[in-house]
């Protein structure tokens, strides 16, 4: 039986889209930033090409097909997967208003809840990760991430 590898193309396709966005977004930056962007984006494209060649060789040898069964199987996990995609989209969409700390806290809480986490882990993990993200990106590195209510309150 041939191994279905079509689902293995989803992340490379998204990576190529990200690399294209990355190349477009660095167009107006200084040449140093462009050079770094080209190196990083080029490495990403090279890794995607390696994956495509790997899959292509397995298909050409008759060992694999472009089936997408692993992406949708088992069927009972599909609602959780779709829920995680919705949480990710909501996190990105609300990041400008909620800021990194609150947005990350809520997204992690929702993701863990969707995956079935209950008890202390459901509360401790989002709080610890959000606090560490705040300390690293806001307090220590002073990055230009979106500031929400928590960042404004603590600064």
C-alpha positions as CSV (number, residue, x, y, z in Angstrom):
1,X,0.0,0.0,0.0
2,X,1.3,3.4,-0.9
3,X,1.9,5.9,1.9
4,X,-0.3,9.0,1.5
5,X,2.1,12.1,1.5
6,X,-0.2,14.8,0.2
7,X,-0.7,16.1,3.8
8,X,3.0,16.5,4.0
9,X,2.8,19.3,1.4
10,X,0.5,21.5,3.5
11,X,3.3,23.0,5.7
12,X,5.7,23.4,2.8
13,X,3.0,25.3,0.9
14,X,2.4,27.5,3.9
15,X,6.2,28.0,4.3
16,X,6.5,29.1,0.7
17,X,3.7,31.6,1.2
18,X,5.4,32.9,4.3
19,X,8.7,33.2,2.4
20,X,7.0,35.1,-0.3
21,X,5.5,37.4,2.2
22,X,8.9,37.7,3.9
23,X,10.6,38.7,0.7
24,X,7.9,41.3,-0.1
25,X,8.0,42.8,3.4
26,X,11.8,43.4,3.4
27,X,11.7,45.4,0.2
28,X,11.8,48.8,2.0
29,X,14.3,47.9,4.6
30,X,18.0,48.7,4.7
31,X,20.4,46.5,2.7
32,X,21.6,44.7,5.9
33,X,18.1,43.7,6.8
34,X,17.4,42.7,3.2
35,X,20.5,40.5,3.1
36,X,19.5,38.8,6.3
37,X,16.0,38.4,5.0
38,X,17.2,36.8,1.8
39,X,19.4,34.4,3.7
40,X,16.6,33.4,6.0
41,X,14.0,33.2,3.3
42,X,16.4,31.4,0.9
43,X,17.1,28.8,3.6
44,X,13.3,28.3,4.1
45,X,12.8,27.9,0.3
46,X,15.7,25.5,0.1
47,X,14.2,23.3,2.9
48,X,10.8,23.3,1.1
49,X,12.5,22.2,-2.1
50,X,14.3,19.4,-0.3
51,X,10.9,18.2,1.1
52,X,9.3,18.4,-2.4
53,X,12.2,16.4,-3.9
54,X,11.9,13.8,-1.2
55,X,8.2,13.4,-1.7
56,X,8.5,13.5,-5.5
57,X,11.1,10.7,-5.4
58,X,8.9,8.5,-3.2
59,X,5.9,9.1,-5.5
60,X,8.1,8.4,-8.6
61,X,9.3,5.1,-7.1
62,X,5.7,4.1,-6.4
63,X,6.0,4.0,-2.7
64,X,3.7,7.0,-2.0
65,X,0.7,8.9,-3.3
66,X,-0.6,12.4,-2.9
67,X,-3.4,11.3,-0.6
68,X,-4.5,13.6,2.2
69,X,-5.9,10.9,4.6
70,X,-3.5,11.7,7.4
71,X,-4.7,15.3,7.4
72,X,-8.3,14.3,8.1
73,X,-7.9,11.0,10.0
74,X,-8.9,10.2,12.6
75,X,-12.2,11.9,12.0
76,X,-12.8,12.5,15.7
77,X,-9.7,14.7,15.9
78,X,-10.8,16.9,13.1
79,X,-13.0,19.3,15.2
80,X,-10.0,19.9,17.5
81,X,-7.7,20.6,14.6
82,X,-10.2,23.1,13.1
83,X,-10.6,24.6,16.5
84,X,-6.9,25.1,16.8
85,X,-6.8,26.8,13.4
86,X,-9.7,29.1,14.5
87,X,-7.8,29.9,17.8
88,X,-4.6,30.7,15.8
89,X,-6.5,33.0,13.4
90,X,-8.3,34.7,16.3
91,X,-4.9,35.2,18.0
92,X,-3.4,36.8,14.9
93,X,-6.5,38.9,14.3
94,X,-6.7,40.3,17.8
95,X,-3.0,40.7,18.5
96,X,-3.1,44.4,17.7
97,X,-5.7,45.1,20.4
98,X,-4.9,42.5,23.1
99,X,-1.1,42.7,22.8
100,X,1.2,39.8,23.0
101,X,0.8,39.0,26.6
102,X,-3.0,38.8,26.9
103,X,-3.4,37.4,23.4
104,X,-0.9,34.6,24.1
105,X,-2.5,33.9,27.4
106,X,-6.0,33.6,26.0
107,X,-4.8,31.6,22.9
108,X,-2.9,29.1,24.9
109,X,-5.7,28.7,27.4
110,X,-8.2,28.1,24.5
111,X,-5.8,25.7,22.7
112,X,-5.1,23.7,25.8
113,X,-8.8,23.5,26.6
114,X,-9.6,22.3,23.1
115,X,-6.9,19.6,23.4
116,X,-8.5,18.4,26.6
117,X,-6.2,19.8,29.2
118,X,-7.9,20.3,32.5
119,X,-6.8,21.2,36.1
120,X,-3.8,23.1,37.0
121,X,-2.0,22.8,33.7
122,X,-4.9,24.6,32.0
123,X,-4.1,27.7,34.1
124,X,-0.4,27.5,34.9
125,X,1.0,26.9,31.4
126,X,-0.7,29.9,29.7
127,X,0.2,32.2,32.6
128,X,3.9,31.1,32.7
129,X,4.3,31.3,28.9
130,X,2.7,34.7,28.7
131,X,4.7,36.0,31.6
132,X,7.9,34.7,30.0
133,X,7.0,36.2,26.7
134,X,6.4,39.6,28.4
135,X,9.7,39.4,30.2
136,X,11.7,38.5,27.2
137,X,10.1,40.5,24.4
138,X,8.8,43.6,26.3
139,X,10.9,44.0,29.5
140,X,14.3,42.6,28.3
141,X,14.4,43.1,24.5
142,X,12.1,46.1,24.2
143,X,10.8,44.7,20.9
144,X,8.2,46.4,18.8
145,X,5.4,43.9,19.5
146,X,1.9,45.1,19.8
147,X,1.1,46.5,23.3
148,X,-2.2,45.7,24.8
149,X,-3.7,46.3,28.2
150,X,-1.2,44.3,30.1
151,X,1.8,45.9,28.5
152,X,0.4,49.3,29.1
153,X,-0.5,48.5,32.7
154,X,3.0,47.2,33.5
155,X,4.9,49.9,31.7
